[in-house]
Amino acid sequence: MRTLFLPVSVFVFAMAMASSAAQSPDLGGVKVSWNRYNGPATFTATNSESFKLRVQVDRQGEAQPLTLRVELPNTGRNAWPANDVEVRDEAGAALLVQRSGIEWEKLLLPLPENVNSFVVQAVEPPGGWPKSTSEKDRGIQDAASGARVRIANWPHRRIAALSIRFDDSHPTHLSKAIPILREYGFKGTFMVNPGPKEPGSRQNFSFETQHAEWEAVMKQGDMELANHSAHHRGARSDAEMELEIGSAAEAIWKLTPGRSKLMALNLGGGTRWETSRTLRYYLDKYHQFDASSGSLGMDDSYGGRVEAFRKALTSHLERGLWCRMHYHYIGDGLSSSEANFRAALDIAKQHQDKLWIAGMADIYKYQTERNASKLAIVKTDERSLTFQLAVATDAKIYDQPLTLEMEAPADWKSRQVVMLDPQGAQIPSDADGSLRFEVPPRSSTFVIRVAP
Ligand SMILES: [Zn+2]
């Protein structure tokens, strides 16, 4: 749960200040400035409530169109939930806002002629702000025996996660990336642009021209697809945005019948999107999750990528976090050479026993389910522990199994410990002999019992 109390403040930008005073700590890290404008018009920005910025424009006779730039802090204590932000005029009508595909916290507001006053605000999503359970909620201990059970940070004995992403549905994903990933036994996430070729466009994505090959990959079931929008060219209206996200999602669902509809969405760098709606609206409507930030770009042009990945992976392993990396085209003379691609995969391989290398949706599901889960003791005796797992996510969409790990009390240690599902069937423990059990991500009651 986010709680934020911003100081009440007023910040007036006169023409002369517009460029120099773009950063205003008084607005809780929010920056407001004119976009490419040097004229008499001024504006006043105030934030009297959290995640609510009121802006008043004084045109001072200015007749040309005006555009304001609003940048919301996306990290730290004052971070705004950028995906939930919309802009409304005095009458409550939502205004069209322009954003870059991967920086939803930066808003460009072309002001309609009759609008001089508006509010930039985060709106609470229909299901409420995401609330995470605590570490304490996710573990139980029987005071008498000392037996403990907790929901593992990551599946089985993995201590961190890694996703390997490929953007723009390039032919080398089929010819190079997938065969090489299969050599290593790794799963990749392919951010595809499934839209048909448009007249006048130079874009040519392999998803359309090599549809049968992509279909075969998805039949094999060892790779994941994600949404990179239909055409990688942005959208200029709510309807177009709906099509760019919705038709791409539909095309992917067609190749994954019967599977969870959840997928990663990244609208693509260098694209511009104009919508009056929050990104959350589209995410929720199409079962997408935002995957636009926090990933290490692996294009050779950035330099020293293999070492950068080694460093990133080490730090994610140390902190037990999800490490994300992404590629464009694989092959010599392309964005990443095959040698560099293999060198990074070799590093991942060295850590394979501790690292969950999986699709982005798999990892996102595990994280989300775990953050929505609690354990509670139902009853105990000397030889058994009955407990309830409560999972708040929808098991149709969030279907990644959870791992429960048990620490047996000292006097149970030499004896056989079994875990039973609600039907009384034994759940196999991990093959490494540890007391880890994989369970479906839905609310149920389990029994752990030790042999006499
Ligand atoms: Zn892209």
Residues whose N, C-alpha, C, O or C-beta is under 5 A from the ligand:
A	BS01	ZN	D167 D168 G268 G269
